[in-house]
């Protein structure tokens, strides 16, 4: 049975729900259970998206959790390990939802409406290495020019949740009074935009995403019939989104995909390493490797993934990707997003990946495991 429509205490929350559903339906902005939105009301209540929910469903199911915004901010300043739990409004329990791990970030931003999206163009900017003279954690070359029309700031990578909130706090504290940023570009993560109203925030988001638009590498030609035959012979499956094949069919994409993880949401659903089928030495083309690949895929070699168990996806160099037959919709969305980001990267320089230890920690983080369970 479908969920009951979100009960809206006032028109502003209903408007946020409408906007959230629209954003969540656009895979260039939101993928699966990623991203979150919020509204601050005059009485101090902060309504924030529930963890693990898909924003696209905001019109058709309860989506937002009420917390005391001032109490959250006070908890952050006091250094509480959990500033959100004690700040939940009495009616929060009735929602049956867990507040987003980014609740502290939403509370910290001074805007009435805050939109946190994983726009693929913003991620592609956010993984580029720093411009000369910007230091090891600085913004990439060209970003300042792209966002010249906005009040914005660059936030070096920090783990989602409290670590990210503290990194943002440092940037907000450094701003002159009344000149704080409306836009945050989060390294290896995404984009945050604020506004006085949902309409203002949405308009600003549209402008920022347009300013960040990057050239898109064409999709490589893919022999889907060969991939389908391999899948049928080896108990694998084709991905839901055909553009995911670009991850392995394009040599530059595959090299970068094998190099490491670019952003946190990838780890949640796809792990921190890419399984790759070995290419036989005698194979001069991908098609020549098909018999050996079929044998390898159907055998025991693929059964142990980086985190144990069968890997969610396997790359076939020069041909495409295959996925586990039970791979859920959320992971399929993240796989397509991976391709979308890789196709927006320039030939040079190479992107900066998350440190391996950080990627592994994210893969085993309880807060992210909860999102994974909710977002299947």
Backbone torsions as a table, in degrees:
resi	resn	phi	psi	omega
1	UNK	NA	141.5	178.3
2	UNK	-68.6	152.6	176.6
3	UNK	-69.8	153.5	175.4
4	UNK	-68.2	148.6	178.4
5	UNK	-58.1	149.8	178.3
6	UNK	-59.1	129.3	175.5
7	UNK	-78.1	122.2	-175.6
8	UNK	-104.9	114.3	177.5
9	UNK	-61.6	-27.3	178.6
10	UNK	-153.6	167.3	-177.3
11	UNK	-60.7	-30.9	-178.6
12	UNK	-62.8	-39.2	178.6
13	UNK	-71.0	-36.3	176.1
14	UNK	-63.1	-39.3	177.9
15	UNK	-64.6	-40.6	177.6
16	UNK	-62.5	-39.5	178.6
17	UNK	-62.3	-42.2	178.6
18	UNK	-62.6	-45.5	179.7
19	UNK	-64.8	-42.4	-179.3
20	UNK	-60.3	-42.5	179.1
21	UNK	-62.9	-39.4	179.6
22	UNK	-66.0	-44.3	177.9
23	UNK	-63.7	-42.7	-176.9
24	UNK	-67.5	-18.2	178.7
25	UNK	-86.5	-2.6	-177.4
26	UNK	-108.2	106.0	-176.8
27	UNK	-67.6	-12.6	174.5
28	UNK	-76.6	-13.3	179.9
29	UNK	-113.1	-41.3	-174.4
30	UNK	-135.7	137.4	175.9
31	UNK	-125.4	125.9	177.8
32	UNK	53.4	-128.7	-176.1
33	UNK	-89.6	13.9	-179.7
34	UNK	-74.1	165.4	176.8
35	UNK	74.6	162.9	178.2
36	UNK	-160.7	156.5	-179.6
37	UNK	-133.2	161.1	-179.2
38	UNK	-154.6	162.7	178.1
39	UNK	-139.1	130.6	173.1
40	UNK	-100.8	125.5	180.0
41	UNK	-96.9	160.0	-178.3
42	UNK	-57.1	-28.0	-178.9
43	UNK	-81.5	3.8	178.0
44	UNK	95.7	-4.1	178.8
45	UNK	-74.0	132.7	172.5
46	UNK	-106.7	117.1	175.1
47	UNK	-96.1	120.2	-175.5
48	UNK	-130.4	147.8	-178.3
49	UNK	-56.7	143.5	176.2
50	UNK	-75.9	143.5	-177.9
51	UNK	-63.3	138.6	175.4
52	UNK	81.3	-2.6	-179.5
53	UNK	-88.0	156.9	178.5
54	UNK	-96.3	122.0	-178.6
55	UNK	-58.2	-27.4	-179.9
56	UNK	-59.9	-20.5	-177.4
57	UNK	-93.1	9.9	-171.8
58	UNK	-64.2	-21.3	178.5
59	UNK	-85.1	-15.6	-169.9
60	UNK	-120.7	-0.7	178.0
61	UNK	-152.2	159.2	174.5
62	UNK	-57.6	133.2	-171.6
63	UNK	-127.2	-27.8	-168.2
64	UNK	-115.4	145.8	-179.5
65	UNK	-111.8	132.4	179.2
66	UNK	-88.6	129.0	175.8
67	UNK	-133.2	162.0	176.2
68	UNK	-84.8	107.2	-174.8
69	UNK	-60.4	-42.7	-179.9
70	UNK	-64.0	-38.7	179.8
71	UNK	-66.7	-37.1	176.5
72	UNK	-62.5	-47.3	-179.7
73	UNK	-62.1	-40.0	178.4
74	UNK	-64.7	-38.3	178.6
75	UNK	-65.8	-37.4	176.7
76	UNK	-64.8	-46.4	-179.9
77	UNK	-62.0	-34.4	-178.6
78	UNK	-80.0	-5.5	179.0
79	UNK	77.1	23.4	179.4
80	UNK	-63.2	142.6	176.7
81	UNK	-67.8	-29.3	177.9
82	UNK	-133.7	87.0	179.3
83	UNK	-73.4	-14.4	-172.9
84	UNK	-89.0	-43.8	-176.4
85	UNK	-50.7	-52.1	-179.8
86	UNK	-68.9	-14.2	-176.2
87	UNK	-96.5	-0.5	180.0
88	UNK	-62.8	135.2	175.4
89	UNK	-67.9	154.2	-179.1
90	UNK	-55.5	-30.6	-177.9
91	UNK	-86.8	2.4	-179.1
92	UNK	-65.7	-36.7	-178.0
93	UNK	-60.4	-32.3	-178.0
94	UNK	-66.2	-21.2	-179.9
95	UNK	-75.0	-23.9	-177.2
96	UNK	70.3	17.3	-175.1
97	UNK	-113.9	155.5	171.9
98	UNK	-101.5	131.9	-179.4
99	UNK	-64.3	146.9	179.9
100	UNK	-52.6	147.4	176.2
101	UNK	-67.0	-12.6	177.2
102	UNK	-96.3	14.4	-179.6
103	UNK	-55.6	-41.0	-179.2
104	UNK	-63.3	-36.4	177.1
105	UNK	-64.9	-43.8	179.6
106	UNK	-63.6	-39.5	179.4
107	UNK	-66.3	-36.0	-176.9
108	UNK	-70.1	-38.3	-179.6
109	UNK	-63.0	136.6	-174.9
110	UNK	-79.3	-8.8	-174.4
111	UNK	-76.5	151.4	178.5
112	UNK	-68.2	-34.9	-179.9
113	UNK	-124.3	129.2	179.8
114	UNK	-125.8	131.8	-179.9
115	UNK	-120.0	119.0	176.9
116	UNK	-112.1	114.2	-177.5
117	UNK	-123.0	160.9	175.4
118	UNK	-110.1	58.4	-179.6
119	UNK	-60.0	130.0	-174.4
120	UNK	-63.6	-34.3	177.5
121	UNK	-67.6	-38.7	177.9
122	UNK	-65.9	-41.0	177.8
123	UNK	-62.3	-42.3	-179.5
124	UNK	-61.5	-37.2	173.3
125	UNK	-67.7	-42.8	-172.0
126	UNK	-69.4	-14.8	179.5
127	UNK	-99.6	-2.2	179.5
128	UNK	-74.9	149.1	-178.8
129	UNK	-70.0	162.7	-176.7
130	UNK	-66.3	149.7	174.8
131	UNK	-67.8	154.8	177.3
132	UNK	-53.4	134.3	178.3
133	UNK	84.8	-0.6	-177.0
134	UNK	-95.2	-1.5	-178.6
135	UNK	83.5	172.2	-174.1
136	UNK	-65.8	-26.8	-175.6
137	UNK	-112.7	15.8	-174.8
138	UNK	-80.2	173.5	-178.8
139	UNK	-73.2	157.7	-178.7
140	UNK	-76.2	162.3	178.0
141	UNK	-62.1	130.7	175.9
142	UNK	96.6	-14.4	-176.1
143	UNK	-68.6	-41.2	-179.4
144	UNK	-60.5	-40.0	178.8
145	UNK	-67.4	-39.9	-178.7
146	UNK	-63.9	-34.7	-175.6
147	UNK	-106.3	22.2	-175.7
148	UNK	-59.9	-26.0	-176.7
149	UNK	-82.9	-1.1	-173.5
150	UNK	-124.1	156.2	168.3
151	UNK	-86.2	109.4	-172.2
152	UNK	-140.0	165.6	172.9
153	UNK	-147.4	152.3	176.7
154	UNK	-92.5	133.6	178.7
155	UNK	-117.7	113.3	177.9
156	UNK	-56.2	156.7	-175.8
157	UNK	-57.9	135.6	170.8
158	UNK	-145.9	149.8	-179.8
159	UNK	-59.9	139.7	178.0
160	UNK	-53.1	150.4	-179.0
161	UNK	99.4	-139.6	-174.5
162	UNK	-62.3	-38.7	180.0
163	UNK	-60.8	-44.7	178.8
164	UNK	-64.6	-41.7	178.9
165	UNK	-57.9	-43.0	-179.6
166	UNK	-67.2	-35.7	177.1
167	UNK	-65.8	-39.9	177.8
168	UNK	-67.9	-40.1	179.2
169	UNK	-57.3	-40.1	179.1
170	UNK	-61.7	-37.9	179.7
171	UNK	-72.4	-40.6	179.4
172	UNK	-66.4	-39.9	-179.7
173	UNK	-65.4	-27.5	-178.1
174	UNK	-79.7	-13.2	-178.0
175	UNK	-77.5	149.8	175.6
176	UNK	-69.4	151.1	179.5
177	UNK	-54.3	130.4	179.0
178	UNK	77.5	2.1	-178.1
179	UNK	-123.8	24.4	178.4
180	UNK	-66.5	160.4	-176.0
181	UNK	-73.2	147.6	170.4
182	UNK	-97.2	-13.2	-173.9
183	UNK	-133.3	130.9	174.7
184	UNK	-117.1	124.6	171.6
185	UNK	-100.7	112.2	-174.3
186	UNK	-93.0	118.7	179.1
187	UNK	-56.2	134.9	178.1
188	UNK	50.9	37.8	-176.6
189	UNK	-150.9	-69.8	-174.3
190	UNK	170.2	-144.9	-167.8
191	UNK	-140.6	139.3	174.9
192	UNK	-126.3	132.7	-179.4
193	UNK	-132.8	137.3	178.4
194	UNK	-121.9	158.8	177.6
195	UNK	-160.1	164.6	180.0
196	UNK	-71.2	-26.1	178.6
197	UNK	-137.7	167.3	177.0
198	UNK	-61.5	-40.0	-179.7
199	UNK	-63.3	-42.2	179.6
200	UNK	-65.7	-44.8	179.7
201	UNK	-63.4	-40.7	-180.0
202	UNK	-65.1	-42.2	178.4
203	UNK	-63.9	-40.9	178.7
204	UNK	-65.2	-41.2	178.4
205	UNK	-60.4	-44.9	179.2
206	UNK	-58.6	-43.8	-179.7
207	UNK	-65.5	-41.6	-178.9
208	UNK	-66.3	-46.2	-179.0
209	UNK	-62.2	-38.8	177.2
210	UNK	-63.1	-41.0	-179.9
211	UNK	-67.4	-27.6	-177.8
212	UNK	-91.4	-0.3	-175.7
213	UNK	-54.6	132.4	-177.9
214	UNK	-116.1	153.0	175.5
215	UNK	-58.9	145.1	-174.6
216	UNK	-112.8	119.6	177.4
217	UNK	-67.0	134.5	-179.3
218	UNK	-60.2	151.9	175.9
219	UNK	-69.5	135.4	177.0
220	UNK	-72.8	156.3	175.4
221	UNK	-67.1	138.2	-176.5
222	UNK	-131.2	133.3	176.6
223	UNK	-87.7	86.5	-175.9
224	UNK	-68.2	-27.5	179.3
225	UNK	-67.6	-38.2	177.3
226	UNK	-66.7	-41.3	177.9
227	UNK	-63.7	-41.8	179.1
228	UNK	-62.9	-38.3	178.9
229	UNK	-66.7	-40.6	176.7
230	UNK	-62.5	-43.5	-179.7
231	UNK	-61.2	-44.5	-178.1
232	UNK	-65.8	-33.5	-176.5
233	UNK	-82.5	-10.3	-170.5
234	UNK	-134.9	13.0	178.6
235	UNK	60.6	41.7	167.6
236	UNK	-117.1	-176.6	-178.2
237	UNK	-142.7	158.8	173.2
238	UNK	-76.4	147.2	176.8
239	UNK	-67.4	154.2	178.5
240	UNK	-62.2	-39.5	-176.2
241	UNK	-106.2	115.6	-173.9
242	UNK	-61.0	-26.9	-177.8
243	UNK	-67.3	-13.4	176.9
244	UNK	-63.9	-23.9	-179.4
245	UNK	-61.2	-24.0	-178.4
246	UNK	-60.1	-23.3	-179.8
247	UNK	-57.7	-38.8	-177.6
248	UNK	-108.1	-24.5	-177.0
249	UNK	-74.6	-25.3	177.3
250	UNK	-99.9	122.6	-174.1
251	UNK	-61.7	-37.7	179.7
252	UNK	-67.3	-41.4	177.7
253	UNK	-61.9	-44.3	-177.1
254	UNK	-64.3	-41.6	179.0
255	UNK	-59.6	-43.1	-179.3
256	UNK	-72.5	-35.4	177.8
257	UNK	-65.2	-34.6	179.0
258	UNK	-76.7	-18.6	-175.1
259	UNK	-72.8	-27.5	179.7
260	UNK	154.1	-173.7	-175.9
261	UNK	-91.0	136.8	-177.5
262	UNK	-96.7	-27.4	-175.0
263	UNK	-156.7	154.2	-169.8
264	UNK	-59.4	-44.6	-174.1
265	UNK	-60.6	-25.7	176.5
266	UNK	-59.1	-45.0	-175.5
267	UNK	-63.1	-37.0	-173.6
268	UNK	-57.4	-40.3	-172.9
269	UNK	-112.1	-16.4	-175.5
270	UNK	-123.2	1.2	178.8
271	UNK	80.2	-177.8	-174.3
272	UNK	-108.2	9.3	175.2
273	UNK	-144.3	152.1	178.2
274	UNK	-104.0	120.3	174.4
275	UNK	-72.6	133.5	-177.8
276	UNK	-129.4	129.2	178.1
277	UNK	-70.3	133.7	179.5
278	UNK	-68.3	139.5	178.9
279	UNK	-94.3	120.4	-179.0
280	UNK	-56.6	141.9	-176.3
281	UNK	-58.1	-30.7	-176.1
282	UNK	-82.1	-9.5	-174.9
283	UNK	-80.8	117.8	178.4
284	UNK	-91.9	-14.8	175.5
285	UNK	-135.9	164.0	179.5
286	UNK	-61.6	-38.7	-177.2
287	UNK	-66.4	-31.8	178.5
288	UNK	-66.2	-21.5	-178.7
289	UNK	-88.0	-3.4	-173.3
290	UNK	-56.5	-47.5	-179.3
291	UNK	-59.1	-44.0	-179.6
292	UNK	-66.7	-38.8	178.6
293	UNK	-64.4	-42.0	179.4
294	UNK	-59.6	-41.5	179.0
295	UNK	-65.3	-44.0	-178.8
296	UNK	-65.6	-44.6	-178.0
297	UNK	-64.0	-35.5	-177.6
298	UNK	-83.2	-11.3	-177.0
299	UNK	-93.7	-170.7	-174.9
300	UNK	-78.4	-12.6	-172.7
301	UNK	-61.8	-30.6	-176.5
302	UNK	-89.0	-1.2	-170.3
303	UNK	-76.9	-19.7	-179.0
304	UNK	-110.7	108.7	178.4
305	UNK	-84.2	175.4	-178.8
306	UNK	-56.6	-34.7	178.7
307	UNK	-99.2	11.8	-176.2
308	UNK	90.5	144.9	-177.1
309	UNK	80.9	174.9	-176.3
310	UNK	-68.3	131.1	-179.0
311	UNK	-65.8	153.1	-178.3
312	UNK	-70.1	-28.6	-176.4
313	UNK	-147.8	148.0	175.7
314	UNK	-129.4	135.8	-179.8
315	UNK	-94.5	135.2	174.7
316	UNK	-112.6	101.9	-171.8
317	UNK	-53.3	127.9	178.5
318	UNK	81.7	-6.8	-176.3
319	UNK	-117.5	-56.2	-178.3
320	UNK	160.3	-156.9	-178.8
321	UNK	-127.8	153.2	169.9
322	UNK	-123.2	154.4	-177.1
323	UNK	-126.9	161.3	173.1
324	UNK	-60.4	140.9	179.9
325	UNK	-60.1	-25.3	-178.3
326	UNK	-95.1	10.6	-177.5
327	UNK	-62.7	126.6	-174.6
328	UNK	-75.9	171.3	-177.4
329	UNK	-62.0	-38.8	-178.7
330	UNK	-62.3	-46.2	179.5
331	UNK	-65.4	-36.0	176.6
332	UNK	-62.6	-39.7	178.0
333	UNK	-64.4	-42.1	-179.3
334	UNK	-68.1	-32.7	177.2
335	UNK	-64.8	-43.2	177.0
336	UNK	-65.0	-38.8	177.6
337	UNK	-61.4	-40.1	177.8
338	UNK	-55.3	-47.9	177.1
339	UNK	-61.5	-43.5	-178.5
340	UNK	-59.8	-39.6	179.9
341	UNK	-71.4	-47.8	-179.4
342	UNK	-57.8	-37.6	-178.2
343	UNK	-71.7	-12.1	179.3
344	UNK	-100.6	2.1	-179.9
345	UNK	-87.3	142.5	178.2
346	UNK	-72.8	165.4	178.1
347	UNK	-60.7	-38.9	174.9
348	UNK	-141.1	151.1	-1.9
349	UNK	-82.4	175.5	177.3
350	UNK	-73.1	144.0	179.2
351	UNK	-69.6	158.8	176.1
352	UNK	-96.1	125.2	179.9
353	UNK	-90.0	162.7	170.9
354	UNK	-66.2	144.4	174.7
355	UNK	-55.1	139.7	-178.7
356	UNK	-52.1	-38.9	-179.9
357	UNK	-64.6	-36.7	178.3
358	UNK	-69.1	-43.2	178.5
359	UNK	-61.1	-42.7	179.2
360	UNK	-65.1	-39.4	179.4
361	UNK	-64.5	-40.5	178.4
362	UNK	-62.6	-38.4	-178.9
363	UNK	-64.7	-22.8	-177.1
364	UNK	-114.9	16.3	-177.6
365	UNK	-83.3	129.9	-176.2
366	UNK	-59.4	-40.9	-178.1
367	UNK	-61.6	-37.4	179.6
368	UNK	-78.0	-33.0	175.5
369	UNK	-61.8	-37.4	176.9
370	UNK	-61.4	-45.6	179.4
371	UNK	-61.4	-38.9	-179.9
372	UNK	-63.1	-43.1	180.0
373	UNK	-65.1	-39.7	-179.6
374	UNK	-71.7	-30.1	-170.3
375	UNK	-100.0	18.7	179.8
376	UNK	-62.3	NA	NA
